[in-house]
């Protein structure tokens, strides 16, 4: 087992907005939330007067748009992972009436946790100016941080109070773990989208390991010193089962002015006699997500030790 710090610089926040003008959103609103957040943040904190190419020390880059990173693999240098993940509700609800609450979550990684007041201000501005098809508006009613299995309100008097903003790794893991995906898992292999009939549990392990290690290299105090080549080879020999099906989804791109097809896999994948190294990566992935388009909330899952029925051997 490679050495891991007992606490990790990751925090999950829950935002509750009380709707004051009818809010209409797509069935999965991760792209919408990120878009309005980015516009509000740009207007509030960008001091370099740029819109496409920001200065290296522009705070907008530090929060919203990580620039080119020559320390990453070639395929990741121009599109490094961002230090935040939007987690909108997956209940399919698209219309929120006046007086209802709209609740979503936001994961922050590394130093951006310390910029929470700026992030909260930008999201408040976004909901004051209008979100979604009919520019629905809302007021922030509650901000909570996840603490274990519970939530702590950190905005009791409209001022953010001091709070714990790290997660702790368990000392041990069970040998059998199941990842239950509650948002679409979007994987690509050899330039092709991976659907249920071509899914391999080893690919999921490798992609999760790669994403977590890249985020650690960029945003943790120190990188994870794991033998990735050996672990990648080992992934192919771990016994597993899965029950996954394809879920069609699309997002609207303001930049391209069109809907972009983007589906993914929903369901469960289980591993037996899972080495501790992979268990640790999967545990962190519950906050960091896995696969592609994670910034919108795709690839979200929870771990358990039980296996559901109707699985197929991988």
N, C-alpha and C positions, 0 to 999 in steps of 0.2 A: 504494500500500500504506500503510495507517495504521500509525503507530509502535507497536511492541510491545516490552515489556521482554524481555531475553534469557532471564530465568528467571521462572517463574510459581509462585505459592504453592499447588501441588497435589502431593499425595503419595499413593501407593497402598501399602497394607500388606496383608500376607498372614498370617492367623492359622491356626495349626495346633493343634487340640485333640485330645488323646488321650481316647477315650471310656472311661468307667468304669462307666456304666450305659447300656444299650441306648438309642440315639437314633433316634427315628422322626420324620421330617420330610416335608412335602409335596414333590412333585417339584421345585418351585422355592421356595426357603425365604427369599427376601428379606424378605417381610412378617413371617415368624416371627422372624427375626434382629432386625429393627428393633424389633419389639414387646418382646422380652425385654430388649433393650438399653435401651429407653426406660424400662421399669419399674425396672430396676436403677439406672440413672442418676438417676431421680427420687428414689429412696430414699437415694442416696448424697450428692447435691450440692444438692438443692433446700432452701433455707433460709427461703423465704418462706411456707411452710406452705400453699401453694395447690396445687390439682390441675387447675384449668381455666384460670384467668387468673393468670399469673405476673407478678411484679414485673419492670420493665424490666431491672434489673441482676441478675436471677436467673441463675446460671451454667447452669441447665438450659435456658433459652432460648438462650443463646449456643451451646450444643452441639447440642441435639436439636430444638428447635422454634422456628424463627425467627418472631418476632411480626409483626404488621401493619407494613407498610412503605409509607409515603405517597409515597416517592420513586420507586416503581415504577409501571408501567402499571396502569390500573384493574383489569384482569383478574387481575393478579398481587399486588395489595396485601395481600389477606387470606390468600393461600396462596403466600408467597414460597418460592423454592427453598431447600432445606436445604444446609448446608455439608458433607454427607457422603453417600456412596452405598454401599450394601451390594452386594457381588458374590458371590452364592452359586454353587456349582458347577451346571453345566447338564447333567450326565451322566444325570439322571433317577433317580439312586440315592436311596432313601428310608429305608433301614434301615442303621444303622451299629452293628456289634456291639462288645462290650467288647474293647478292645485296638486297634481300628481308629482311624485319624485322620480327623477332619472338618476340611476346609480351606476357608476362604472369604477373600475380600478386602474391604477397606474403603478407599474413597477419601476423603481429607480435604482440605478447601479453605479457604484463608485462615488466620485466627487459630486455628481449632480444631486445627490441626496441633500447636500448642504445648500443647494440652490432652491430648495422646496418653496420658500416664500415667492420667488420669481415665477416659478411654475404655477403655483396656485393663483397668483395675480393674473397671469396670462390666460388661464382657463376661466377665471371669473370674467375677464374682459370679453373672451370669446362668447360666453353665454349671455353677457349683457348686450353684445352687438348682434347676436343671432346665429343659430346653428341649424343646419339642415335645410330641406327644400323650401320651407316657409319661414326661415329665420326665426325659429323658436327661441324663446328667451327663458332664462332661469337665474335663480339666486342660490349661491352656495349655502346650504343649511348645515352640513356636517362634513368634517374631514377626519378620517380615522386611519390609524396605522394598524397593520396586522401584527398581533403579538401571539405567537403560537397558533392555537385554533380560535382565538378570540380577536376582537377589535377594540382599540382604545381611541376614544374621541380626543383629538389633539387641537380642537378649535372651539373650546368651551365658551369663550367670550369674543369670538371673531379675531383672536390672536393665537398664533401657533405656539403651543407650549413645548418645552423640552421633552423628548421622547426617545425610546430605543429605536434605532434605524439600522439594525443588522439582523442577520439570521444566524442560528447556531446549527452546526452539523451534528447529527447523532453520533454517539461513540461506536455503535454497531448497527448493522442492517440485517434483516432477515435474508436467508438464501434465495427465497422466492419473492419476486416483486412483479406487480402488474401496473402498467401505465394506462390509465383510462383517459382517452382524449375527449375533452369537452369543447375544443375548437378545432377546426380542420387542420390536419397535418399535411403540409405541402412539401413533398420531397421530390428532388430531381436527381437522376443518375444518368451519366453519359448524355446529357443534354435533353433527356426525356422526363416527363412527369411520371412519377411512380404511382400507379393505381393499385387497387387491392390485389389483383391477380399477379402482380410482379413485386409485391412488398416482401422485403427481407428484414428480419429483426436485427441482423448484423448491421445493415445500413443505418437503421435508426440509432443504434448504439454509437456508431462512428460519427454520425452527424451531430448527435447530442454532445459527444466528447469534443468534437471540433468547435462547436459553438461556445460551449462553456469555457474551453481553454483559450479561445480567442478573446472572449469578454474579460477573462481573468488577466490576460496579457495587456489589454488596453485599460482596464478600469480597476483592477484589484491592486493592493499595495505591492504584491509580487506575483509573478506567473505561477502556474501549477507545474511542478517539475515531475511530469509523468513520462513514461516511455511509450509515446503514442504509437510508434511503429509496432511494438510488441502487443500493445492493447488492441490495435486494429486487426492484427492477425488473430488474436485470441477471440475477438468478437464473433468470428465465423464458426466457432466451435461450442458456443453456449446454447444449450437446449432451450427452445422457446415455442410458444404457441400464440396465435393471434386470431382475433375476430374483428375485422375492419371492413368498412364499406365506404364507397365514394360519396361525397357530399358536394353538390354543385353550389357555387357561390360566385359573386362578382363584386368588384368594387368600382367606384367611379373615380376617374383621374381628372382632377381639375386642370392639370398641366396638359394632358392629352385631349381633354374635353370629350371623353368617351368612357363607356363601361369596359372594364377589363376582366375577362373570365379568369377565375382563380378559385378552383375547388380544392378539396383535400380529403383526407381519410379521417373517419370517426370510428371509435370503437376502443378495443383493448388489445394490448400486447403483454405477454407474461414471459418472464425468464426464470429458469430453474438453475440452482447452484450458481448464482450470479456472483462473480468476484466482487470484492469490496470496492475496487477502483470504479467499476461501472455503476455500482449502487450509489456511490458518492456523486458521480456525474449526473445520474438520473434524478437524484434528490435535488440537486441545485437546479436542474432543468424545470422543476415545478414552478420556479419563479422566472427563470430565464427563457423558457419555451424552447422549441427545437424545430428544425426544418427552415423553410423559407418564409418570408413576409411576417416574421415574428413581431416586428414593430407594431403591426396592426392587431396583434393578439393571436395570430394563428399558431398552431403547434402547442397549445396549452393543454396540460394534463395534470392529473393527481395520481399519486402512487398508493397502492394498497398491497396487502399480502395475499389476497384471495383471487381466485380465477373463476371467471364466469363461464357458463356453458356455451356449447356450440362454437368452440374454437378449433382452428385447424393447425396442425403442426407446421412449424417453419423450418 
